[in-house]
């Protein structure tokens, strides 16, 4: 996925709130803003959710659990 940089004018109080939220989630403010925008777009049906594929790592020496 390519990304495009652009300037953003944002209210200082909103930016401070985003910074606190980003800190809580261990993200940068930029990543937090992108997360919030993407989440809102998905919730409102503007874009489709692209799921990440995860793989399970299994240790061959450990017994399987049910």
N, CA, C and O atoms as a CHARMM CRD file, in Angstrom:
* protein
*
  264
    1    1 UNK  N      0.84700  -1.15900   0.00000 PROA 1      0.00000
    2    1 UNK  CA     0.00000   0.00000   0.00000 PROA 1      0.00000
    3    1 UNK  C      0.90100   1.23300   0.00000 PROA 1      0.00000
    4    1 UNK  O      1.78400   1.37000   0.84700 PROA 1      0.00000
    5    2 UNK  N      0.66700   2.12200  -0.95700 PROA 2      0.00000
    6    2 UNK  CA     1.45500   3.34900  -0.97700 PROA 2      0.00000
    7    2 UNK  C      0.78000   4.39100  -0.09300 PROA 2      0.00000
    8    2 UNK  O     -0.43600   4.36700   0.10200 PROA 2      0.00000
    9    3 UNK  N      1.56600   5.28200   0.42300 PROA 3      0.00000
   10    3 UNK  CA     1.04100   6.32800   1.29700 PROA 3      0.00000
   11    3 UNK  C      1.42200   7.67300   0.72200 PROA 3      0.00000
   12    3 UNK  O      2.46900   7.82500   0.09200 PROA 3      0.00000
   13    4 UNK  N      0.56300   8.64300   0.94500 PROA 4      0.00000
   14    4 UNK  CA     0.78300   9.99900   0.45600 PROA 4      0.00000
   15    4 UNK  C      0.80900  10.94900   1.64600 PROA 4      0.00000
   16    4 UNK  O     -0.08400  10.91800   2.49300 PROA 4      0.00000
   17    5 UNK  N      1.81900  11.78000   1.70500 PROA 5      0.00000
   18    5 UNK  CA     1.93300  12.76700   2.77100 PROA 5      0.00000
   19    5 UNK  C      1.15200  14.02300   2.38500 PROA 5      0.00000
   20    5 UNK  O      1.13500  14.42300   1.22100 PROA 5      0.00000
   21    6 UNK  N      0.50600  14.63900   3.37800 PROA 6      0.00000
   22    6 UNK  CA    -0.16300  15.91300   3.13500 PROA 6      0.00000
   23    6 UNK  C     -0.28000  16.66900   4.44900 PROA 6      0.00000
   24    6 UNK  O     -0.35400  16.06200   5.51700 PROA 6      0.00000
   25    7 UNK  N     -0.29500  17.99500   4.36800 PROA 7      0.00000
   26    7 UNK  CA    -0.41400  18.78700   5.59600 PROA 7      0.00000
   27    7 UNK  C     -1.83200  18.67700   6.16300 PROA 7      0.00000
   28    7 UNK  O     -2.80200  18.54200   5.41700 PROA 7      0.00000
   29    8 UNK  N     -1.93400  18.73500   7.45900 PROA 8      0.00000
   30    8 UNK  CA    -3.22800  18.63100   8.12500 PROA 8      0.00000
   31    8 UNK  C     -3.35100  19.75900   9.13600 PROA 8      0.00000
   32    8 UNK  O     -2.52100  19.89100  10.03500 PROA 8      0.00000
   33    9 UNK  N     -4.37900  20.56000   8.98700 PROA 9      0.00000
   34    9 UNK  CA    -4.67100  21.58200   9.98700 PROA 9      0.00000
   35    9 UNK  C     -5.64000  20.95800  10.97500 PROA 9      0.00000
   36    9 UNK  O     -6.69100  20.44500  10.59200 PROA 9      0.00000
   37   10 UNK  N     -5.27400  21.00700  12.26200 PROA 10     0.00000
   38   10 UNK  CA    -6.09200  20.34600  13.27200 PROA 10     0.00000
   39   10 UNK  C     -6.11500  21.20300  14.54100 PROA 10     0.00000
   40   10 UNK  O     -5.10900  21.81100  14.90600 PROA 10     0.00000
   41   11 UNK  N     -7.22900  21.24300  15.18100 PROA 11     0.00000
   42   11 UNK  CA    -7.40100  21.97800  16.42900 PROA 11     0.00000
   43   11 UNK  C     -6.42100  21.42400  17.47000 PROA 11     0.00000
   44   11 UNK  O     -6.22600  20.21200  17.56500 PROA 11     0.00000
   45   12 UNK  N     -5.81500  22.31200  18.24000 PROA 12     0.00000
   46   12 UNK  CA    -4.81200  21.90700  19.23500 PROA 12     0.00000
   47   12 UNK  C     -5.38400  20.94300  20.27700 PROA 12     0.00000
   48   12 UNK  O     -4.69200  20.01900  20.70400 PROA 12     0.00000
   49   13 UNK  N     -6.62700  21.14600  20.68800 PROA 13     0.00000
   50   13 UNK  CA    -7.24000  20.25200  21.67300 PROA 13     0.00000
   51   13 UNK  C     -7.47200  18.85800  21.09600 PROA 13     0.00000
   52   13 UNK  O     -7.28100  17.85000  21.77700 PROA 13     0.00000
   53   14 UNK  N     -7.88500  18.81600  19.83900 PROA 14     0.00000
   54   14 UNK  CA    -8.09800  17.52300  19.17200 PROA 14     0.00000
   55   14 UNK  C     -6.75900  16.80000  19.01500 PROA 14     0.00000
   56   14 UNK  O     -6.66900  15.59400  19.24500 PROA 14     0.00000
   57   15 UNK  N     -5.73300  17.53500  18.62700 PROA 15     0.00000
   58   15 UNK  CA    -4.40700  16.92800  18.47900 PROA 15     0.00000
   59   15 UNK  C     -3.90300  16.39800  19.81300 PROA 15     0.00000
   60   15 UNK  O     -3.32700  15.31100  19.86400 PROA 15     0.00000
   61   16 UNK  N     -4.10700  17.14000  20.88700 PROA 16     0.00000
   62   16 UNK  CA    -3.66900  16.68100  22.20900 PROA 16     0.00000
   63   16 UNK  C     -4.41300  15.41300  22.61800 PROA 16     0.00000
   64   16 UNK  O     -3.82100  14.49900  23.19200 PROA 16     0.00000
   65   17 UNK  N     -5.70200  15.35900  22.32300 PROA 17     0.00000
   66   17 UNK  CA    -6.48400  14.16000  22.63900 PROA 17     0.00000
   67   17 UNK  C     -6.00200  12.97000  21.81300 PROA 17     0.00000
   68   17 UNK  O     -5.90900  11.85300  22.32300 PROA 17     0.00000
   69   18 UNK  N     -5.69800  13.20600  20.54300 PROA 18     0.00000
   70   18 UNK  CA    -5.18400  12.13000  19.69100 PROA 18     0.00000
   71   18 UNK  C     -3.82600  11.64600  20.19100 PROA 18     0.00000
   72   18 UNK  O     -3.52900  10.45300  20.14000 PROA 18     0.00000
   73   19 UNK  N     -3.00300  12.57800  20.67600 PROA 19     0.00000
   74   19 UNK  CA    -1.69200  12.20500  21.21000 PROA 19     0.00000
   75   19 UNK  C     -1.83700  11.31600  22.43800 PROA 19     0.00000
   76   19 UNK  O     -1.12900  10.31800  22.57000 PROA 19     0.00000
   77   20 UNK  N     -2.75700  11.67400  23.34100 PROA 20     0.00000
   78   20 UNK  CA    -2.98700  10.83600  24.53200 PROA 20     0.00000
   79   20 UNK  C     -3.48700   9.45200  24.14000 PROA 20     0.00000
   80   20 UNK  O     -3.04300   8.44500  24.69200 PROA 20     0.00000
   81   21 UNK  N     -4.41400   9.40500  23.18500 PROA 21     0.00000
   82   21 UNK  CA    -4.96300   8.12600  22.72300 PROA 21     0.00000
   83   21 UNK  C     -3.86300   7.29800  22.06100 PROA 21     0.00000
   84   21 UNK  O     -3.74900   6.09900  22.31200 PROA 21     0.00000
   85   22 UNK  N     -3.06600   7.93100  21.22700 PROA 22     0.00000
   86   22 UNK  CA    -1.95700   7.23500  20.56700 PROA 22     0.00000
   87   22 UNK  C     -0.98200   6.67800  21.59900 PROA 22     0.00000
   88   22 UNK  O     -0.52300   5.54200  21.47600 PROA 22     0.00000
   89   23 UNK  N     -0.67000   7.46900  22.60300 PROA 23     0.00000
   90   23 UNK  CA     0.22900   7.01000  23.66900 PROA 23     0.00000
   91   23 UNK  C     -0.35100   5.78500  24.38000 PROA 23     0.00000
   92   23 UNK  O      0.37200   4.83500  24.68000 PROA 23     0.00000
   93   24 UNK  N     -1.65300   5.81400  24.64500 PROA 24     0.00000
   94   24 UNK  CA    -2.31200   4.67700  25.30100 PROA 24     0.00000
   95   24 UNK  C     -2.22500   3.41200  24.45600 PROA 24     0.00000
   96   24 UNK  O     -2.08800   2.31100  24.98900 PROA 24     0.00000
   97   25 UNK  N     -2.30400   3.57400  23.13500 PROA 25     0.00000
   98   25 UNK  CA    -2.28500   2.43200  22.21500 PROA 25     0.00000
   99   25 UNK  C     -0.89100   2.12400  21.67500 PROA 25     0.00000
  100   25 UNK  O     -0.73100   1.26400  20.81000 PROA 25     0.00000
  101   26 UNK  N      0.11700   2.83100  22.18900 PROA 26     0.00000
  102   26 UNK  CA     1.51700   2.65800  21.76100 PROA 26     0.00000
  103   26 UNK  C      1.66800   2.85200  20.25100 PROA 26     0.00000
  104   26 UNK  O      2.34200   2.07900  19.57000 PROA 26     0.00000
  105   27 UNK  N      1.02100   3.90600  19.74800 PROA 27     0.00000
  106   27 UNK  CA     1.12600   4.26400  18.33500 PROA 27     0.00000
  107   27 UNK  C      1.62200   5.69400  18.22800 PROA 27     0.00000
  108   27 UNK  O      1.58000   6.45400  19.19600 PROA 27     0.00000
  109   28 UNK  N      2.09300   6.05400  17.03600 PROA 28     0.00000
  110   28 UNK  CA     2.38800   7.45900  16.75400 PROA 28     0.00000
  111   28 UNK  C      1.06400   8.17100  16.51100 PROA 28     0.00000
  112   28 UNK  O      0.05100   7.52400  16.24500 PROA 28     0.00000
  113   29 UNK  N      1.06700   9.49100  16.60000 PROA 29     0.00000
  114   29 UNK  CA    -0.15100  10.25200  16.32200 PROA 29     0.00000
  115   29 UNK  C     -0.59300   9.99500  14.88100 PROA 29     0.00000
  116   29 UNK  O     -1.78400   9.82700  14.61700 PROA 29     0.00000
  117   30 UNK  N      0.35400   9.96400  13.96000 PROA 30     0.00000
  118   30 UNK  CA     0.02900   9.71700  12.56200 PROA 30     0.00000
  119   30 UNK  C     -0.66300   8.36500  12.39900 PROA 30     0.00000
  120   30 UNK  O     -1.68500   8.26500  11.72100 PROA 30     0.00000
  121   31 UNK  N     -0.10900   7.32900  13.02000 PROA 31     0.00000
  122   31 UNK  CA    -0.71300   5.99600  12.92700 PROA 31     0.00000
  123   31 UNK  C     -2.08700   5.96300  13.58200 PROA 31     0.00000
  124   31 UNK  O     -2.98700   5.27000  13.10800 PROA 31     0.00000
  125   32 UNK  N     -2.24800   6.70600  14.66700 PROA 32     0.00000
  126   32 UNK  CA    -3.53700   6.74200  15.36500 PROA 32     0.00000
  127   32 UNK  C     -4.59400   7.41600  14.49700 PROA 32     0.00000
  128   32 UNK  O     -5.71900   6.92700  14.39900 PROA 32     0.00000
  129   33 UNK  N     -4.24000   8.53500  13.86800 PROA 33     0.00000
  130   33 UNK  CA    -5.17800   9.23200  12.99100 PROA 33     0.00000
  131   33 UNK  C     -5.56600   8.31900  11.82700 PROA 33     0.00000
  132   33 UNK  O     -6.74100   8.24100  11.46800 PROA 33     0.00000
  133   34 UNK  N     -4.59600   7.63500  11.24200 PROA 34     0.00000
  134   34 UNK  CA    -4.88900   6.71700  10.14000 PROA 34     0.00000
  135   34 UNK  C     -5.79000   5.57000  10.61200 PROA 34     0.00000
  136   34 UNK  O     -6.71000   5.17500   9.89500 PROA 34     0.00000
  137   35 UNK  N     -5.53700   5.03800  11.80300 PROA 35     0.00000
  138   35 UNK  CA    -6.36000   3.96900  12.36300 PROA 35     0.00000
  139   35 UNK  C     -7.80600   4.42800  12.53600 PROA 35     0.00000
  140   35 UNK  O     -8.73900   3.72400  12.15100 PROA 35     0.00000
  141   36 UNK  N     -7.98600   5.62300  13.12300 PROA 36     0.00000
  142   36 UNK  CA    -9.33200   6.14800  13.37000 PROA 36     0.00000
  143   36 UNK  C    -10.06400   6.39800  12.05000 PROA 36     0.00000
  144   36 UNK  O    -11.24100   6.06700  11.91300 PROA 36     0.00000
  145   37 UNK  N     -9.36400   6.97800  11.09100 PROA 37     0.00000
  146   37 UNK  CA    -9.98600   7.22100   9.78400 PROA 37     0.00000
  147   37 UNK  C    -10.38700   5.91400   9.10500 PROA 37     0.00000
  148   37 UNK  O    -11.50100   5.79400   8.59600 PROA 37     0.00000
  149   38 UNK  N     -9.48000   4.93400   9.09400 PROA 38     0.00000
  150   38 UNK  CA    -9.77100   3.65300   8.43700 PROA 38     0.00000
  151   38 UNK  C    -10.93100   2.94400   9.13400 PROA 38     0.00000
  152   38 UNK  O    -11.82000   2.41000   8.47100 PROA 38     0.00000
  153   39 UNK  N    -10.92600   2.93700  10.47000 PROA 39     0.00000
  154   39 UNK  CA   -11.98500   2.28400  11.23100 PROA 39     0.00000
  155   39 UNK  C    -13.34100   2.92100  10.93300 PROA 39     0.00000
  156   39 UNK  O    -14.33700   2.21900  10.75600 PROA 39     0.00000
  157   40 UNK  N    -13.37400   4.24200  10.88000 PROA 40     0.00000
  158   40 UNK  CA   -14.61900   4.95700  10.58600 PROA 40     0.00000
  159   40 UNK  C    -15.08900   4.67700   9.16300 PROA 40     0.00000
  160   40 UNK  O    -16.28300   4.47700   8.93900 PROA 40     0.00000
  161   41 UNK  N    -14.18500   4.65900   8.21100 PROA 41     0.00000
  162   41 UNK  CA   -14.55000   4.35200   6.82400 PROA 41     0.00000
  163   41 UNK  C    -15.14800   2.95800   6.69400 PROA 41     0.00000
  164   41 UNK  O    -16.12400   2.76200   5.97000 PROA 41     0.00000
  165   42 UNK  N    -14.56600   1.99400   7.39400 PROA 42     0.00000
  166   42 UNK  CA   -15.09000   0.62000   7.36000 PROA 42     0.00000
  167   42 UNK  C    -16.46800   0.56900   8.01000 PROA 42     0.00000
  168   42 UNK  O    -17.39200  -0.02700   7.45700 PROA 42     0.00000
  169   43 UNK  N    -16.61300   1.18800   9.17600 PROA 43     0.00000
  170   43 UNK  CA   -17.89600   1.15900   9.89600 PROA 43     0.00000
  171   43 UNK  C    -19.02400   1.80100   9.10300 PROA 43     0.00000
  172   43 UNK  O    -20.18400   1.41400   9.24900 PROA 43     0.00000
  173   44 UNK  N    -18.69500   2.77300   8.26900 PROA 44     0.00000
  174   44 UNK  CA   -19.71500   3.46900   7.48800 PROA 44     0.00000
  175   44 UNK  C    -19.83200   2.93700   6.06300 PROA 44     0.00000
  176   44 UNK  O    -20.51900   3.52400   5.22600 PROA 44     0.00000
  177   45 UNK  N    -19.15600   1.81700   5.79300 PROA 45     0.00000
  178   45 UNK  CA   -19.28200   1.16300   4.49500 PROA 45     0.00000
  179   45 UNK  C    -18.62100   1.89200   3.33900 PROA 45     0.00000
  180   45 UNK  O    -18.97800   1.66500   2.18300 PROA 45     0.00000
  181   46 UNK  N    -17.67200   2.75600   3.62700 PROA 46     0.00000
  182   46 UNK  CA   -16.98800   3.51000   2.57200 PROA 46     0.00000
  183   46 UNK  C    -15.83600   2.73500   1.95200 PROA 46     0.00000
  184   46 UNK  O    -15.48100   2.96400   0.79600 PROA 46     0.00000
  185   47 UNK  N    -15.25200   1.82400   2.71000 PROA 47     0.00000
  186   47 UNK  CA   -14.19900   0.93100   2.20400 PROA 47     0.00000
  187   47 UNK  C    -14.42500  -0.44500   2.80700 PROA 47     0.00000
  188   47 UNK  O    -15.06300  -0.58000   3.85100 PROA 47     0.00000
  189   48 UNK  N    -13.89900  -1.46100   2.14500 PROA 48     0.00000
  190   48 UNK  CA   -13.99700  -2.81900   2.67300 PROA 48     0.00000
  191   48 UNK  C    -12.82200  -3.08200   3.60100 PROA 48     0.00000
  192   48 UNK  O    -11.71400  -2.59300   3.38200 PROA 48     0.00000
  193   49 UNK  N    -13.08300  -3.85700   4.63000 PROA 49     0.00000
  194   49 UNK  CA   -12.04800  -4.23300   5.57400 PROA 49     0.00000
  195   49 UNK  C    -11.13500  -5.25900   4.92300 PROA 49     0.00000
  196   49 UNK  O    -11.60600  -6.26400   4.39200 PROA 49     0.00000
  197   50 UNK  N     -9.85800  -5.01600   4.96200 PROA 50     0.00000
  198   50 UNK  CA    -8.87600  -5.97100   4.46500 PROA 50     0.00000
  199   50 UNK  C     -8.29300  -6.66600   5.67900 PROA 50     0.00000
  200   50 UNK  O     -7.62100  -6.04300   6.50000 PROA 50     0.00000
  201   51 UNK  N     -8.55500  -7.97400   5.78900 PROA 51     0.00000
  202   51 UNK  CA    -8.09400  -8.71100   6.95400 PROA 51     0.00000
  203   51 UNK  C     -6.64600  -9.13600   6.75800 PROA 51     0.00000
  204   51 UNK  O     -6.23200  -9.52200   5.66500 PROA 51     0.00000
  205   52 UNK  N     -5.89600  -9.05600   7.83900 PROA 52     0.00000
  206   52 UNK  CA    -4.52000  -9.52800   7.81400 PROA 52     0.00000
  207   52 UNK  C     -4.52700 -11.04000   8.00100 PROA 52     0.00000
  208   52 UNK  O     -5.27900 -11.56700   8.82000 PROA 52     0.00000
  209   53 UNK  N     -3.70200 -11.72200   7.25400 PROA 53     0.00000
  210   53 UNK  CA    -3.59100 -13.16100   7.39000 PROA 53     0.00000
  211   53 UNK  C     -2.51400 -13.45000   8.42900 PROA 53     0.00000
  212   53 UNK  O     -1.39500 -12.94400   8.33700 PROA 53     0.00000
  213   54 UNK  N     -2.86300 -14.26900   9.41800 PROA 54     0.00000
  214   54 UNK  CA    -1.88800 -14.64500  10.43000 PROA 54     0.00000
  215   54 UNK  C     -1.63300 -16.13400  10.33200 PROA 54     0.00000
  216   54 UNK  O     -2.50500 -16.90500   9.93300 PROA 54     0.00000
  217   55 UNK  N     -0.45600 -16.51800  10.69400 PROA 55     0.00000
  218   55 UNK  CA    -0.11800 -17.93600  10.69600 PROA 55     0.00000
  219   55 UNK  C      0.17800 -18.36700  12.11800 PROA 55     0.00000
  220   55 UNK  O      0.69100 -17.59200  12.92400 PROA 55     0.00000
  221   56 UNK  N     -0.15000 -19.60400  12.41200 PROA 56     0.00000
  222   56 UNK  CA     0.09000 -20.14600  13.74000 PROA 56     0.00000
  223   56 UNK  C      1.40500 -20.90200  13.72400 PROA 56     0.00000
  224   56 UNK  O      1.64200 -21.74500  12.85900 PROA 56     0.00000
  225   57 UNK  N      2.24700 -20.59500  14.67800 PROA 57     0.00000
  226   57 UNK  CA     3.52100 -21.29100  14.80900 PROA 57     0.00000
  227   57 UNK  C      3.32500 -22.40200  15.81100 PROA 57     0.00000
  228   57 UNK  O      2.88900 -22.16200  16.93700 PROA 57     0.00000
  229   58 UNK  N      3.64400 -23.62000  15.40600 PROA 58     0.00000
  230   58 UNK  CA     3.46200 -24.78400  16.27300 PROA 58     0.00000
  231   58 UNK  C      4.82400 -25.38800  16.55800 PROA 58     0.00000
  232   58 UNK  O      5.60700 -25.64900  15.64500 PROA 58     0.00000
  233   59 UNK  N      5.09700 -25.60500  17.83400 PROA 59     0.00000
  234   59 UNK  CA     6.33000 -26.25400  18.24900 PROA 59     0.00000
  235   59 UNK  C      6.12000 -27.75500  18.15900 PROA 59     0.00000
  236   59 UNK  O      5.26700 -28.30300  18.85700 PROA 59     0.00000
  237   60 UNK  N      6.87600 -28.41900  17.32100 PROA 60     0.00000
  238   60 UNK  CA     6.70900 -29.85600  17.09400 PROA 60     0.00000
  239   60 UNK  C      7.01500 -30.67700  18.34300 PROA 60     0.00000
  240   60 UNK  O      6.60300 -31.83300  18.43100 PROA 60     0.00000
  241   61 UNK  N      7.72300 -30.10700  19.30200 PROA 61     0.00000
  242   61 UNK  CA     8.09100 -30.83000  20.51400 PROA 61     0.00000
  243   61 UNK  C      7.02600 -30.75800  21.60200 PROA 61     0.00000
  244   61 UNK  O      7.10200 -31.48500  22.59200 PROA 61     0.00000
  245   62 UNK  N      6.03900 -29.88800  21.42700 PROA 62     0.00000
  246   62 UNK  CA     4.99200 -29.75300  22.43600 PROA 62     0.00000
  247   62 UNK  C      3.77200 -30.56700  22.03900 PROA 62     0.00000
  248   62 UNK  O      3.42700 -30.63900  20.86000 PROA 62     0.00000
  249   63 UNK  N      3.10900 -31.19000  23.03400 PROA 63     0.00000
  250   63 UNK  CA     1.89800 -31.94000  22.71100 PROA 63     0.00000
  251   63 UNK  C      0.78100 -30.99200  22.29100 PROA 63     0.00000
  252   63 UNK  O      0.70700 -29.86600  22.78400 PROA 63     0.00000
  253   64 UNK  N     -0.08100 -31.43400  21.39200 PROA 64     0.00000
  254   64 UNK  CA    -1.20900 -30.61800  20.95800 PROA 64     0.00000
  255   64 UNK  C     -2.23100 -30.53900  22.06500 PROA 64     0.00000
  256   64 UNK  O     -2.45400 -31.50600  22.79300 PROA 64     0.00000
  257   65 UNK  N     -2.86100 -29.36000  22.19000 PROA 65     0.00000
  258   65 UNK  CA    -3.93500 -29.18700  23.16300 PROA 65     0.00000
  259   65 UNK  C     -5.24700 -29.05200  22.42000 PROA 65     0.00000
  260   65 UNK  O     -5.28700 -28.49400  21.32300 PROA 65     0.00000
  261   66 UNK  N     -6.31300 -29.55300  23.00100 PROA 66     0.00000
  262   66 UNK  CA    -7.60700 -29.51000  22.33900 PROA 66     0.00000
  263   66 UNK  C     -8.44400 -28.38000  22.85600 PROA 66     0.00000
  264   66 UNK  O     -9.57400 -28.19200  22.40600 PROA 66     0.00000
